[in-house]
């Protein structure tokens, strides 16, 4: 159906579905822009997209003569397909920047595509920084070729500038949507603290488990709930649970729906984010909206929007003893905990997707 609004094209290397992290960002921005633009979702990965999304499979250039020749052979057809998908749009905005976007950047350099906004979220930049040789050079060139690079925090923006000094970078904080009250029913009767994070090394589940071992000595009735997407560390986490004697006290859940995750967060005694690195930490906004106390590490973008002892308790990374003490303090000092919860809940009301997209629109100079 024609609406008269310009199209705004999102690209993702996976099927867009409701959830947290990058998916929540894209869905939130799309909802915020509908007064001005029609969002179009394009899956550039190799798994089938969700209903209503376009599918444009883009290969990633890789070492090896066969891979290079294959990428070159598909380059012209992919340029044509990208041109067709983006023609007439007000902007094209990939989220999660990978080398598969090289044809799109080439189109923009030739002025055959609309304004290019590259949104980085952390893991994509980490891949670029860890690369070398021609891959590193191409990543840097892509970032410098965009009309705008959006990072989800000032800390991540600084990393982008260090990696690609010529890139035009701005920080746009993530947001959170309002939730209905009262919260949904409790998932379990037992009291628990929760961590919602992918099972990857930087999320530091190992540190959290050691911290919980200390907490459990004083709070024997307390459980720990770990919810996350499947990741390479999950089996190591399960083994550590056994070796620390925490079997039966820790629940590990994978690929929980966003609605059920919200229910678990809403009734937790405390949400803990023990990351070694955290570009933003959108789950902390979710906890604030749910009026759940938070304990987090003082890394990346977290201290930009979480005031220590104002909105939550912040700890140094890789310090299980500090995290344990912060959790125990949160559970024991009810008055000050409630003050922080109230302050954080009020604070996050300004973190709207409308405000985030207004900054996208202003910085990219969109009509």
N, C-alpha and C positions, 0 to 999 in steps of 0.2 A: 504494500500500500504506500503510495506516495504521500509524504508529509510536507514537502517543501523545505525540510531542514537538510543541511549538509550532512554527509556521512563522516563519521570519525572511526577510523579503522584500528582495532586492537589486534596485535599478533601475539600468540603464545605458542610455545613448543609442546603444548599438551592440551588436552580437551579441558575447556573451562567448566568447572563445576563448583557449586557453593562449598565454601570451606574457609580455611584461614590462609594467612600468608599472601602470596601473590594473587591467588584467586579472589580473595576478599578485596584486595586493592582494585582489581579490574572491575569486579561487579559493583563495588561502591562508586568508582568514578563513572561507570556507565550509567548508573541510576541518577547521579548528580547532573549529568550533562543533557538529559533528555529534553529539557526545555529548549535547548539550543541546537543539538545535533542528534543524529540517529547513530547509535553505536553499532558497529559491525565487528563480529568476532571471527578471527581466522586462526585455525589450528595449523601450525607449520610442522607438527611432529608426525610420527608414523603410526599413532594409534587413532582410531576413528573418532571424530569429534562428536560432541553432544548435539542433540536436535537443535536446528536453527543456526548452527555455526558452519562456516565455510571450511574447506579442507584444501590446503595448498602445501603439499609435502616438499620441504626444502632440505636437501642433503647437507651435511656438515663436511666442509673440506678437511681431508685427513691426509697424513703422510702416506707415501707409497705411490708408485706410478699409476697403478690401476685406479686408485681412489682419485688422484688428481685428474686423470683423463675422464673419469666418470663425472666429476664435478664440472669440468669444462664442457663436456658434451651436453650436460643438462642446463648449463648457464643461460643460453639464449632462450630456451623454452620457459625457464623460470622467470626471466626478465619480462617476457611477454605476459605471463600469468600474473605476476605482481603488478605490472602496469595496468592490466585489466581490472584487478581487484581494487586498486587504489585510485584509479582515475576519477577526478572530480571530487574526491574527499577533501575535507578541510585539513586533515592531518592523518598520518599513519604513526601508530604508537606501539612498537613492540615492548613487551614486558618480559624481562629476562633475556639479556643480550648474549647471543652466541654467534659463532662464525657462519651459521646458516643464513644470517641476515646480510651477508656480503652482497648478494644481488640487489637487495633493496637499497643499500647504501650507494651502490653504483648508479641505480636509477636516480636517486636524489642528487648525486653529484652531476648527473646529466640533465638535471631539472625536468625529469620525466615522472616525478612522483610529487605528491604534496609534501608539506613540511614534515620533517622526520623528527620525532621525539623518542629518544631511547630512554626507557626507564630501567634503572639497575636496582637490584634488590639484595645484593650481597654475595650469594654463591656464584652468580655470573661474573662479578668483578674478581672474586677469588680465583676463578678459573683463568681469567685473563692475566692476573698478576703472576700466577704460577707457571704460565706458559713461557716459551722462549723462542728465539729465532723469528721465522716468518709469521708464526701464529701470534706472537706478542705484538709484532709490528702491525699486523692486520687489525687486531683488537684496538690498538691505540688509534689507528687511522679511522676506523669506524666511529669511535667515540668523538673524534675531532671533526668528523664530517657531518654529524647530526646538527640540526638547527638548535636542538636543546637536549641536554642530558639531565634527567631528573633522578636524584638520589633520595632515598626515604629518610635520610637524616643528614645533619651537617657533618657528622663524623664520616659517613660513607662518601659524601660529596668531596671531602678533603682527600680521601683515598683515590677517587676518580681523577682529581686534578693532579695528584702526584704521578699517577700512571699515565695520564694523557693531558699534559699541560695546556694544549690548545683547545680542549673541549670546553664548550659553554655549559657550565654545570650550575644547577640550582638544587636546593634542598626543599622537598615538599614532604612534610610529615604525613604519616598515614592517619587514618580516622577510624571511627567505629560508629555503627548505626545504633539508633535507640532500640531498646528492648522492652517488650511488654512487661508489666508488673501485675500481680506478684510473680515470682519465679516459678518455673515448673516444679513438680513434686521431686523430692529427694530420690536419687538413684539407689542409695543404700542407707540403712539406718546408722551405720558406724560413722564416727568422725574421721575425717581424712584431710590431708594436705594433697595438693595436686600440682603436677607439672605437665604442661601441654607443649610439646616440642618434638620435631622430627628426631629419629634415633640416629643422630650423626655425632661425630666426635666433638664438634664445637659446642654442642648443647650441654655437655658436661654432666650427663646422667650419672657417671661414675662418682663425681664429686657429691652430687645430691644424695646418692645412696649411702655414701659414707657419713654425710651429714645426718641423714635420717636414722642411721644406726645410733648416733649420739642422742638424737631426739627421743627415740624409742625407749632409751634407758630411763627417761623421766616421764614419758607419756606412753605407757604400755598399751593403752586402748586405741592409740592413733594408727591409722593406715596411711600408706602412700599410694597415690594413683598416678600412673604414668600413661598419658595418652599421646600418641604421635603417629605420623606416617611411617611406613616401613622404611628402614634405613640400615646401613651396613653395621651399625653398632648394636642392633637389637639382641643378637645372640650373646654378645659379650656382656650386655646388661643382664640378661637372664642368668648367666653364669655367675656374675658378681653378686646378684641377689642371693644365690645359694651359698656362695663362699662367705658372705657377711652374716649368714644366719638369719636372713630376712624372709625366707620362704614362708608364705602364708600371711605376710604383713604388707606385701606390695602387689598391687594389681597392675598388669601391663596390658594395654589395649591398643590395637592397631586399626587405623582407618575408621575411626568413629565418626559418625555424621556430625556436621556442624551443630545441628540442633541438640543432639545428645551431649556433645562436648560442652555446649553452653550450660546445659543442665548440671553437669558435673562441676563446672566452675562455680556456678551460682551457689552451691551448697558446701563448697570447700571451706575449711577453717582458714586456709591460706593458700595462695598460689605462689609457687617458687619458680623462678627462671634463673638457673645457675650458670648461664652460658659463659663460655670463654670469649666469644665474640658474638655480637648481636647488632646488626645494622639498624634495627629499630626496636622490635619486640611488640608487635601488634596485640599479642595475647594479653599484655599488661593493660591495654585499653579495654579489652573485653572484661577483664577482672574488675577494673574500676567501674565499668558500667553495671556489673553484677553486684557491686558493693562487697567484693571479696578482698581481704587484705593481701598485699603483695610483698614478697621478698625477692630481690633480684641482684644481679651483679652489676658493678659500676663499669660497664663496658659499652663501646660503640655509641649508639644513639640513645641508650636507656637514660643516662643522666640528663639528657636534653629536655625530657618531659616528665621524669619522675624525680621529685625533690626528696632527697634523703631526710627521713624523719618528718617530712611534710606530707608526702603522698604514700610512702612506703619505706621499707628499710633496704638500703643498698650495702652490698658487701664486695670485697675484693674477689676476683675470680680465683678458682682453685683453692679456696679456703673453706674446707668442710666445717671447721670449727666455727667460723664466723657465720656461715649459713645456718648451722644448727642453733646457735645462740639467737640469731635474728628470728627464727621460727618460734623458738621458745618464748622470746620476748613478746612476739605478736600474740601468742596464745595466752600469755599470762597477764599482760597489762591491757585490760579490756578498754579502759577509758581512752588512753592514748591511741590504741589501735583504732577505735571507732572514730576518733578525730581525724586520723590519717585517711581512713576509708571515706569519710564524708568530704574531706578536702579533695581527694583524688576524683571522687565521683563528680563533684562540681567542676573540677578542672577539665575533665574530658568532655564536658558538654560543648566545649569550643572546637573539639576535634571532629568536625563534620566533613563528609565527602563533598558537600557543596563548597565548603571553604577550600578544600584541597584542590578540587578541579578549577576553582576560580584562579588559583595560583598557577596551575598548568596553563590555563587559557591566557592569563596576563603575560607570563614569562615567554610563552611561545608566540605571543602577539597574534592570536587567532581572532577572526572576525566574530 
